Amino acid sequence: MSVLTSPHDSTPFRRARRAAGLALSDIVQISEESARLKAQGRDIVALSTGEPDFPTPAHAIEAAHEAARSGLTKYPPTAGLKSLRAAIAARAPGPEVGPESVLVSTGAKQVLAMAMLATLDPGEEVILPAPCWSSYGDIVTMAGGRAVFVPCPVEAGFKLAPHALAAAITSRTRWLLLNSPSNPSGATYGAGALAALAEVLRAHPRVWVLSDEIYEHLSYVPFVSLREVAPDLAGRMLVVNGVSKAYAMTGWRIGWGIGPAALIDAMEAVQGQITSGACAIAQAAALAALEGDQEILGQRRAVMRARRDRVVAALNATGLIDCPVPEGAFYVFPSCMRILGLRTPQGEVLEDDRAFCRSLLQDHGVAVVPGSAFGLPGHFRLSFAYSNETLSAGLERIAKAVSSLQGTAR
């Protein structure tokens, strides 16, 4: 059968400018490459993704089942089920809020996107302390803004210093995006550090703050929110959280934002044109997770802390990897600087962190993510949200890889 064609069929595809530089994140690309190698029969240990290996709490699954059986299968309210919004509002850090100050979205990532799309005019800037989650910059760019990465090296504890924040603020700055505990470094801001940043922000009333607290319940030091430390800034602050990490509900795709009603209204208007509301059945599961037995959070945090200590000790024992102890989340972000310039048994000189991570995957079957993906080269991110057996296999391979290197480092 012949196929009708027209002169326009050969016109090259053209991306919109807002999407010109977008691609799958390094994290996703490494995950997909790991899956491809596994499909070819390779024995691959993946330590690259931020997904806890625990099951979703049983009572959350039962709540979803009951919600579906009871008919909660129609379009949900765009901003979220009132019962879930009320439960989130009741748990908001800092000044008291009502449900009207809460937006429920299809994951915390969508909350971030709704905030940027609802507030950024072309060229307006968002300050991102680096290292930071790789999606932050792309979300800002997609919304027409400009991501301003401020390096926060290991010497600073991977944390944004007040003087660095002050130096980064310009007349175009719209947001500071702060993540505590942090992906990828696990850096966690205490009350003193947050108070110092708040003092800078008070001198710049046009700058809003997005506080990504998705790892709140995976903090190994006392957790405090900027909204608690600086309640006077709550009128220009958005707190982002969700059930993905703490409750092992990544696939349920429920996150939320807590902020001033005017901001929430603007984000709701954008969300209404993109996804409408988040899945009602998943919202019912999230509500059950929030209102159910919370002992599971402490139990799982203790497991993660033990894994953290084991991973840190094993990496430092290699003699060439320098791994600080993260204060939260389930990642380590060690330095591989003393490895750079060394040569693999295959003859490849490891020029940078990407080369080191590529060698680990291709030559030793271990997937980790280079620090360059997070805006701070010379490091790599390893997730310890895996079983002890998986961690053992991965750590043994990394130790073997390091011990096989030859030559003189830079």
N, C-alpha and C positions, 0 to 999 in steps of 0.2 A: 504494500500500500504506500502510495506516495505521500509525502509530508509537505503541506503548503508552507512556503517560506515568504519572507518579505525582505526588502532592503534593510529593514531595521533589526532583523534577527542577528546580524553580525556586529551590532553596536556593542562595544566593550562595556562591561558593567562598571559603574562608578559609585564608589561609596560616598555617603554624605561626609562633609568635613568633620562633623562631630564624632564620626566613627572611623576616621581615616587611620588613626594610630592605635585602634583597639585590636586586641587579639586575646586568645585564651591566655590566662595567667600562667606563669612558669609553674605554679603549683599544679594546675590542671594538666598542663602539657607533660610534666614529669609523671603524673599519675597515669595518664593515657599511654605514655611510652612504657611504663612499668607493666601495664596491662598487655600491651602489644608483645613485649618480650616474654611474658608469662604464656601468652597464647602460642608462642613459638616453641614452648617447652623449656624456657629458661627458668631457673630457680631464683626468683626475685623476692627480696625482703623489702617491703615498702614501709618507710618511716617518714613519709612525706606529707601526709594529709592530717588535717586537724579535726578528726572525728573520733570521739570516745568509743571504745570497744564495748562499753556496757550496753545492756538492753534498755529500751524505754521502760519506765516503771509500769508494772502490770495494771495498776489502777487507772493510769492514763489511757492505756489501750482499751480497757473495759469501758471507760467513759466515752471513747470514740465509737465503740460498738453500739452502746446504748443511744448515743446521739443519732447515729445512722438509722437505727431501728425505730426511733421515735419520730423520725421525719425531719430532722435538722439537715435537710439536703437541698434547700432552696438558696437563692441569693442571700448572702449575709449583708448586714449593714456595712457600708463602705469603710467606716472607721473601726469596725470590729463589734463583736457581740457585747452588749452593754454589761453583761455579767463578768466577762473577762476584763473589759476596760476598768470596771469598778475594782476588781481584784488587783489589777496592776496598780491602779491609783492608790489603793490602800497600802501598797508596799513601796511607794515612791520614796526615794531618799530625800531628806531635807524638808522644805516647806510642804504642807498638806496641799493636795490637789484633788480635783474631781475627775470623773470619767471623761469629761470634755477636754481634758488635757492629755489624753492618751490616744494614740493611733496604733492599731494593730495591722501588721503587714505580713506579706509572704516571706518571712525571714528578716533578720536584722539588716541584711544587705539591702533589701528593698527600702527599709526605713531610711538608710543613708542616701539612697538614690532619690527618694521622695523629697528629702530635706534639701538636697542640692538643686534638684530641678525646680523646686518651689521658691528658692531664694536667690540663686546666683544669676546675675546679669553677665553678659559676655566680658571676659577679662578679669572679673573679680577673683580675688585670691583666697585660697584656703591653705593655712599653715599646717603642715604634716610633719611632726617629729619623726625622723628616720633613725632606726629601722621601723617600718610600719607595714601593715597588711597591704599586699600588692594591689588590691582592688580599690583602695582609697583614691589613689591618683587617677585611675581610669574613670571612676565615677565622677570625680570633679571635672575632668576633661569632657566627658560626655555631656555634662550639664552646661558646658560653655565656660567653665571657670578655669583658673590657672592654679595648678598644684605647686606649692612652695615647700620644698623639702628642706628641713633643717637637720643637719647631721647631729646625732646624739651618740657619740662613741662610747665604747665600753668604759673608758675612764670617767665618764659622767653617769655611769650606771645605766646607759641607754635611755636616760631621762632628759627631758627638755629643761634647760636652765632658764631662770627668769631673764637674764641678760640676753640670751639667745632669742627668746620670745620677743622681747622688746625690739631687738635689732631686725627681726623678720617682719614686724608690722609696718604696713605702708598705708597710704590713703586708699588703696584698692582692697585691703584685707576685709573679708566678710566673716570668715570663720577660723577658729582654731579647732582642729580635730584631735582630741586626746583619747588615747586608748590605755586603760589601766584596769586589770593587768593586761600587758601588751602581747600581741602577736606581731613579731616572732620572738621577742626577747624575754618575755615574762616579767619585764620591769613593772613595778607597782608603785604608784605615787602615794606616799603617806600624807598625813594631814599637814605637816610642815611644808612639804614640797608643793602641795596644792595651794596652800595659803600664799606662798610666795608668787606663784603664777597668777593667782587671783588679784594680787596687789598690782601687777602689771596691767591686767585686764581692766581694772577700775579706771586706769588712766586713758583707756581707749573704749569708750562706751559704744562705739559703732561695731565693735568686734563681738560676734556671737561665739558660743562654745558648744561643740558637739562632744559629749562625753560617752564614748563607746565602752560600756561596762559588761559586755557579753560574758567575760570570764570572772565576774564578781564572786561566784561561789567556788571558784578554783584559785583562790588567793591563799598563800601559805603564810602570809602576815596579815594582821588586822586590816580588813578592807574599809576604805572610806571613800565616799563619793564627793566630787567637787561641789555638788549641790548641797551637801551637808556642811562642808567647810565654808562655803561662800554663799549662803542663802540669798544675799542681796543680788547675786548674779542670776538667780533662777529665772528672771524675766527675759533673759537673753541666752537661755541654755536649753539644749535638747539632750536628754539622757536616753541612750539606746541600750536595749537588752533583749533577752529572748530565752527560749527554753532549749535551744539547740545543744549547747555545750554542757551546762550543769545537769540537765535531765536526759542527756543522750537522745535528743529528739531532732537530730539534724534533718532527717527526711520529712518531718512534719511541717517544716517551713513556717514557723510562727516566731515573729519578733515584734518589738514594739518601740515606740518613742514616747517620751514624756516631756512635755514642753508647754510653753504659753499657748493659750487657746487660739490666738491669732495664727501662730505658726502651724499648729495642728490642723486648723481649718484649711490653710493653704496647701499643706501636704495631702490632706484628704481630697481636695479638689483635683490634684494631680493624680493621685492614686485612682480616683474614680474614672479617669480616662485611660488607665493602663491595665489594671487588673480587677477593678471593682474591689470587693473585699476578699480577705484571706479565707481559705477553706473553712467552713463552719464546723465541720467534723474535727478538723485539726485544732480549731480554737477550743472546742469542748475538751479535747485531750490536754491542751495546755492549761486550761482552767483547773482540771483535776490534778495536774502536776503541781500547780501552785498551792492548791488547797489541801493536798494530801500530806502524808507523813514526810517531813523534811529531814529525818535522820539519814536518809539515803545520801544527802548532799555531803554531810560530814564523813560518812563511810567511804564514799568514792573519792573525796578529796584526800583522805589518808592513803588510799591506794595509789593515787597519782603522786603524792609526795614521796612515797617509798620508791616508786619508779624513777622519779626525778633524781633522788639521791644516788640511786644505783647507776643511772646513765651518766651523771656528772662525774662520778668516781671513775667509771670505766673509760670515758673519753680523756680525762686528765691523765690516766695511767698510761696512755699511749706515748706520752713524753713530748709530742709535737702539737697536740691539740690543746688549746687553753679554753676551758669551759667554766664560765662563772655560774653561780647557783641562781636560777631564776626564782623570783618571789611569787610568781603566779602563772596561770595558764598551764598548758601541758606541752611546752616546747623548751628546748635548750637552743642557745644561739652562740655556739662556740666560735672562737677564732681559728682560722686555718692559715694564718699569716706565716707561721714557721714552716709550713709545708711548701709554700709557693717557691718555685725555682727548683724543686727536687724533681727527679725523673722516675717514672714508673718502670717496672721490668720490661714493658713493651717499648720503652724508649721515648715516651711522651714526656715533655717537660711541662709541669703543672704551672702554667703562667698566672692563673687567677682562680677564684673560688668556683667559677663555672667549670673550669677544666677539672678541678678536683672532684666536684660532684658528678661530672660526666664519667670520670674514671671509676668512681665508686659504683655507678650503675652498670656501665658497660663491662668492666673488668672483674667486678666483685659481686654484682647483683644486689646492691643496696641503693635504695632511692632516698635521697635527702634533697633539700632545696637550697640553692646558692644564696648567699646573703645579698648579692646584687639584685635579686628579685624584690628585696624589701628596702632597697635604697642604701644599703651599707655593705659594700664589697669587703672581701677578706674574711667573711664568716659563712656559716651555713646553718640552716634550721633543721633540727631533727625533732620529730614529734614522738613523745613517749606515751601517746594515747593508744598503746597496743599491748597485747598480752605479754607476760614475762617471757614466754617461749620465743615470740617474735623479736622482742628486744634482745634476748640473749644471742639469737642468730645474727641479728644486725650488728650488734656491738662486737662480736667476735670477728666478723668480716671486716669491719672498719679497722680494728686493731691489726689484723693481718695485712690490710692494704697499707696502712701507715708504716708498719715494720718493713714492708717490701721496698719502700722508696729509697732512692739512691742519689748521691751527689751532695751538693752544698746549697743550702737555702739562701735566699737573698739576704 
